[in-house]
Amino acid sequence: MRLSAKGRYAVMALVDLANHNRGAPVALADIAERQDISLSYLEQLFAKLRRANLVKSVRGPGGGYLLADTPERTLIADIVLAVDEPIPATRCTPAAPEGCSGSPERCPTHDLWEALGNQIFHYLRSVSVADVCLRRVPLGQLGPGGSPPPHTAMAQ
C-alpha cells in the first residue's frame, strides 16, 4: 500500500465532508478552504473517489458531494486505495519465480517491507471515517503514554 499526499488529502477531505454534512451536499470549495487544499487538486481526487463509489455528486445550486455510504462503513484504506496507485513495498514482481531485480532469491529485506505494507493496509482497514471524526482511532501497539514499545535487542 502506498501512502502519499494524495491519500492524506483525500482522507482529510472525506473527514471534513463527514463533519460538515448536515443532510445536504458539501461544496468542494468549502472543503478546499477549510483544509487549505487547492480546489483543482480536490476536484481530481473527488473524481477518483466518485469512480470508486466512495462519494456521490449532486449537481446544480446547492450541489456538492455526499459520502456514498455512512461514515462508519467508509474505511480509510478504501479512500487511500481509490486515489493512490497501489505499489508494492518490494522490488519483486508478485508471483514471479525469481526474487528482487531478477536474482534467484528474494532480497534480505523483502519480508520486512512486505509485512510492513500488509500491517499498514490492515490497520487502515480497521479505521473508518467515523472513527477519525469521533477521535477514536486505535493507537495500535504503542506502549504507556503513547510511546513505541521498547526496542528488543537481538541475542549476540
Buried (B, 14 or more C-beta within 10 A) or exposed (E): BBEEEBBBBBBBBBBBBBBBBEEEBBBBEBBBEBEEBEEEBBEEBBEBBBEBEBBBBEEEEEEBBBBBBEBEEBBBBBBBBBBBEEEEBBBBEEEEEEBBEEEEEBBEEBEEBBEBBEEBBEBBBBBBBBBBBEEEBEEEEEEEEEEEEEEEEEEE
